[in-house]
Amino acid sequence: MTDPDQRLEQTIMRLLEQRADTSSICPSDVARAAHEGDDDGWRDLMEPVRRAAWRLAAAGEVEVTQAGRPVKESEARGPLRIRRARR
C-alpha cells in the first residue's frame, strides 16, 4: 500500500471519529478533506477513496452502504456511504 492510500484510509477514519457513532460519510467528504488545493482536483480522488473504503471494509473497520444497508463491493452500483462497522 502506498502513502496516499494510507492517507485516504486515515482520512476516512478521522472523519468518522468526528461524527456520531451512527453517522456515515460520503466518499466526496473524504476526497475534499484529503485534497490539497482550492480547485476541483478532489474529484480525481473519488475512485481512490472508494478503493480505500473497500480495503477498510475488508478489514472490518467500516461498512460501505447504499440506502442505509451494507453492500458488497461486487453488488455496489451508484452512490455509496461509509460508516463505522457495526459490531
Buried (B, 14 or more C-beta within 10 A) or exposed (E): EEEEEEEBBEBBBEBBEEEEEEEBBBBBBBBBBBBEEEEEEBEEBEEBBBBBBBBBBEEEBBBBBBEEEBBEEEEBEEEBBBBBEEE
